[in-house]
């Protein structure tokens, strides 16, 4: 079987716990190389994973056996590293957020278009079959006219130290951890342009305090309202999605990203309560399979850079609203981390 050959940039929790197992399970993919930040670390990883490991990105990108570069490094490195990989002629799958500014996102999207390579962003919830069906129902108005999308996501823990605490390198933590997942999910499910954003948070209202919880309200162009709550403090067994139409409500309990990965859907048809439980899909494996197939010319990948761009715009607006405590129109704010940061 033809395989897409992957090279991984970064060797943190996301790579070790999620992407390497997913890549090893995906028939269409194989790992060819890893890039770490230090020579001594590269030697350790090379022994641990039995694959060549580099400590310099330039040398890593010169490897002709790499078709896909997966980037899972601190957020402020996503744009410069993706740009270099694209310029080297590699297809790129970058972790969320794609960029910390609208300008940064535009830069790599346009570069990928000019170079003729694929640029994707890792939003694994888009690959769940049940959520794909829910999206179809919402956009075909099987629930009636769309009224509201509510998404609750919690991580149950947060990083006590490290780059996550620095807004100028990461953006506010709760927003740029799971909040951006919820924002992209809401945009994808509704399928309409977001026009206004208001956000409130616990921390992150200045450039120093740690953001550990945030709620983001979105007004869509078609009148639908979205509410995304994200927390690195709350405890609970399930995360939630509620899709509300004028005729029907669908509730989704997700044991994700923590837990066993099961999704449970509930809705009412007439007087009867209906439900459907999905098995525990590895959404990262589905992501790897889909992007590998797109590189091999077998299918399209979602989200490509253009599809993920609206989430960058909404995050920019959410940060401005969090700090100003005002409603912000989408598209008016170009960056999420303030004037001191340059991408």
C-alpha positions in Angstrom: 0.0 0.0 0.0 1.2 3.5 -0.9 2.0 5.5 2.3 2.4 9.2 3.1 5.7 9.6 4.8 5.5 11.8 7.9 8.0 13.9 9.8 7.1 15.3 13.3 8.3 18.6 14.6 8.1 18.6 18.4 8.1 15.8 20.9 5.7 16.9 23.7 2.6 15.2 25.1 0.5 15.7 21.9 3.1 13.9 19.8 3.9 11.1 22.3 0.4 10.3 23.6 -1.7 10.9 20.5 -0.1 11.4 17.2 2.6 8.7 17.3 0.1 6.0 18.3 -2.3 7.3 15.6 0.4 7.2 12.9 1.5 3.7 13.9 -2.1 2.5 13.5 -2.9 4.2 10.2 -2.3 2.0 7.2 -1.7 5.0 4.9 1.0 6.6 7.0 4.5 6.0 8.3 6.9 8.0 10.5 10.2 8.8 8.8 11.8 11.4 11.1 11.3 13.6 14.2 12.7 17.0 14.9 13.5 18.1 18.5 15.0 21.3 19.9 18.2 20.0 21.4 20.9 17.6 20.2 20.9 15.5 23.4 17.1 15.2 23.3 17.3 14.1 19.7 19.6 11.3 20.6 17.2 10.1 23.3 14.2 10.2 21.0 16.1 8.4 18.2 16.7 5.5 20.6 13.2 5.6 22.0 11.3 5.7 18.7 13.8 3.9 16.5 13.6 6.6 13.8 16.0 9.3 12.7 15.8 12.5 14.9 17.2 15.9 14.1 17.9 18.9 16.3 17.9 21.4 13.4 14.7 22.2 11.5 16.7 23.0 8.4 18.4 19.6 8.2 15.1 17.9 9.0 13.4 19.7 6.1 16.2 18.6 3.7 15.2 14.9 4.2 13.7 13.9 0.8 11.7 11.0 2.4 9.3 13.4 4.2 6.1 14.1 2.5 4.1 15.5 5.4 5.4 17.8 8.2 3.3 17.7 11.4 3.9 20.7 13.7 3.2 20.4 17.4 5.3 23.0 19.0 4.5 26.1 21.1 1.9 28.2 19.4 4.2 31.1 18.5 6.3 28.7 16.4 3.5 27.4 14.2 3.7 30.1 11.5 7.5 30.4 11.1 7.9 26.6 11.1 5.0 26.0 8.8 6.3 28.6 6.4 9.7 27.0 6.2 8.2 23.6 5.7 5.9 24.8 2.9 8.8 26.7 1.3 10.7 23.3 1.3 7.9 21.8 -0.7 6.4 19.8 2.2 2.7 19.2 2.9 1.9 20.6 6.4 -0.5 19.5 9.2 -0.2 22.1 12.0 -1.7 21.8 15.4 -4.3 24.3 16.6 -4.2 27.2 16.6 -3.0 27.6 13.1 -1.7 31.0 13.9 -1.7 33.7 16.6 -2.7 36.4 14.1 -4.7 36.9 11.0 -1.6 38.0 9.1 0.2 34.9 10.1 -2.6 32.6 9.0 -2.8 34.5 5.7 0.9 34.2 5.2 1.0 30.4 5.3 -2.3 29.9 3.5 -1.0 32.0 0.6 2.4 30.3 0.6 0.9 26.9 0.5 -1.3 27.9 -2.4 1.7 29.3 -4.4 3.8 26.2 -3.6 1.0 23.8 -4.5 1.2 21.8 -1.2 -1.5 20.9 1.2 -2.0 22.9 4.5 -4.2 21.3 7.1 -5.0 22.1 10.8 -5.6 19.4 13.4 -9.2 19.8 14.6 -10.0 16.1 15.2 -13.7 16.6 16.2 -14.5 17.3 12.5 -13.6 13.6 11.8 -16.2 12.1 14.1 -18.9 10.3 12.0 -21.7 11.4 14.4 -20.7 15.0 14.3 -20.5 14.9 10.6 -24.1 13.7 10.5 -25.1 16.4 13.0 -23.5 19.0 10.8 -25.5 17.7 7.8 -28.8 17.9 9.8 -28.1 21.4 11.0 -27.2 22.8 7.6 -30.1 21.0 5.9 -32.4 22.4 8.7 -33.5 18.9 9.8 -33.7 20.4 13.3 -35.7 23.3 12.0 -34.3 26.8 11.7 -31.0 26.8 13.7 -31.2 28.7 17.0 -28.2 27.9 19.1 -25.0 25.8 19.4 -23.7 25.3 22.9 -20.3 23.6 23.4 -18.8 22.7 26.8 -15.2 21.5 26.9 -13.0 20.9 29.9 -9.5 19.5 30.3 -9.6 18.8 34.1 -6.0 20.0 34.5 -3.7 22.7 33.4 0.0 23.2 32.9 1.5 24.7 36.0 4.7 25.8 34.3 6.1 26.4 30.8 5.2 28.3 27.7 1.5 27.8 28.2 1.6 30.5 30.9 3.0 33.1 28.5 0.3 34.8 26.6 2.8 36.3 24.1 3.8 32.8 23.1 0.6 30.9 23.5 -2.4 33.1 23.8 -4.7 32.8 26.8 -4.6 29.2 28.0 -8.2 28.0 28.2 -9.1 29.6 24.9 -6.1 28.4 22.9 -6.3 24.9 24.5 -9.8 23.5 24.1 -11.6 26.8 23.5 -10.3 27.0 19.9 -11.5 23.4 19.4 -15.0 24.5 20.4 -14.9 27.6 18.3 -13.9 25.7 15.2 -16.5 23.1 15.9 -19.3 25.7 16.2 -18.2 27.4 13.0 -18.1 24.1 11.1 -21.4 22.8 12.5 -23.3 26.0 11.7 -21.5 26.6 8.4 -22.2 30.4 8.5 -19.9 33.4 8.9 -19.4 34.7 12.5 -20.0 38.4 12.7 -19.9 39.4 16.4 -18.1 38.0 19.5 -18.3 38.6 23.2 -16.1 36.7 25.7 -15.7 36.6 29.5 -13.0 34.8 31.3 -11.4 33.8 34.6 -8.0 35.2 34.2 -6.4 36.4 31.0 -7.9 39.9 31.1 -4.5 41.4 31.2 -1.2 40.3 29.6 0.1 38.4 32.7 -2.8 36.5 34.5 -3.4 32.9 33.6 -6.6 32.2 31.7 -8.2 29.0 33.2 -11.8 29.4 32.0 -13.5 31.3 29.2 -16.9 31.6 27.6 -17.2 32.9 24.1 -20.5 34.0 22.6 -20.8 34.2 18.8 -23.5 35.8 16.6 -23.7 34.2 13.2 -24.8 35.9 10.0 -27.9 33.8 9.7 -29.0 34.7 13.3 -27.8 31.5 15.0 -26.0 32.0 18.3 -23.1 30.0 19.5 -21.8 29.7 23.1 -18.5 28.0 23.8 -17.3 27.3 27.4 -13.8 26.0 27.9 -12.1 25.3 31.2 -8.8 23.9 32.5 -10.2 23.8 36.0 -13.7 22.1 35.8 -14.2 18.5 36.7 -16.7 16.2 35.1 -17.2 13.0 33.2 -18.5 14.4 30.0 -18.2 17.3 27.7 -21.3 18.5 25.9 -22.7 19.8 22.6 -26.3 21.0 22.4 -27.7 21.8 18.9 -31.0 23.6 19.2 -33.3 24.2 16.3 -36.9 25.4 16.2 -38.2 21.8 15.7 -35.6 19.6 17.4 -32.8 19.5 19.9 -29.8 17.2 19.8 -27.6 16.6 22.8 -24.2 15.0 22.5 -22.2 13.8 25.6 -18.5 13.4 24.7 -16.1 11.5 26.8 -13.3 13.4 25.0 -10.5 14.5 25.1 -10.1 12.8 28.4 -11.9 9.5 29.1 -12.6 6.6 26.7 -13.6 8.6 23.7 -17.3 7.5 23.5 -19.9 9.9 22.1 -23.6 9.5 23.1 -26.3 11.3 21.1 -29.8 12.0 22.4 -32.8 13.6 20.7 -36.6 13.4 20.7 -38.8 12.3 17.7 -42.4 13.1 18.5 -43.1 11.6 22.0 -40.2 9.2 21.8 -36.7 9.8 23.3 -34.1 8.5 20.8 -30.4 7.8 21.4 -27.3 6.5 19.7 -23.9 5.6 21.1 -20.8 5.6 18.9 -17.8 3.5 19.6 -14.6 5.0 20.9 -13.0 6.3 17.7 -9.4 7.4 17.8 -10.0 10.8 16.2 -6.3 11.4 15.8 -6.0 8.3 13.7 -9.0 9.4 11.6 -7.2 12.8 11.2 -3.9 11.0 10.1 -5.8 8.8 7.7 -7.7 11.7 6.1 -4.6 13.9 5.7 -2.5 11.1 4.4 -5.2 10.2 1.8 -5.4 13.9 0.7 -1.6 13.9 0.2 -1.9 10.7 -1.8 -4.6 12.4 -3.9 -7.5 10.2 -2.7 -9.7 12.7 -0.9 -10.0 16.2 0.4 -9.0 17.1 3.9 -11.0 19.2 6.4 -10.0 21.7 7.6 -7.6 22.9 5.0 -6.0 26.3 5.9 -8.8 28.3 4.3 -11.4 26.3 6.3 -9.6 26.9 9.5 -9.0 30.6 8.9 -12.4 31.8 10.5 -11.3 30.2 13.8 -8.3 32.5 13.8 -10.5 35.5 13.2 -12.9 34.6 16.0 -10.0 33.9 18.5 -8.6 37.3 17.7 -12.0 38.9 18.4 -12.4 36.8 21.6 -9.1 38.0 23.0 -9.9 41.6 22.3 -13.3 41.2 23.9 -11.8 39.4 26.9 -9.5 42.4 27.6 -11.8 45.2 26.6 -15.0 43.7 28.0 -16.8 44.8 24.8 -18.5 43.3 21.8 -16.1 42.9 18.9 -17.0 42.6 15.2 -15.2 39.7 13.6 -12.4 40.8 11.2 -11.6 44.0 13.0 -8.9 42.5 15.2 -5.8 41.1 13.5 -3.9 39.4 16.3 -4.5 37.6 19.6 -1.4 38.4 21.7 -0.9 42.1 21.7 1.4 44.6 20.1 4.6 43.2 21.7 4.3 39.9 19.9 5.4 39.6 16.2 4.8 36.5 14.2 
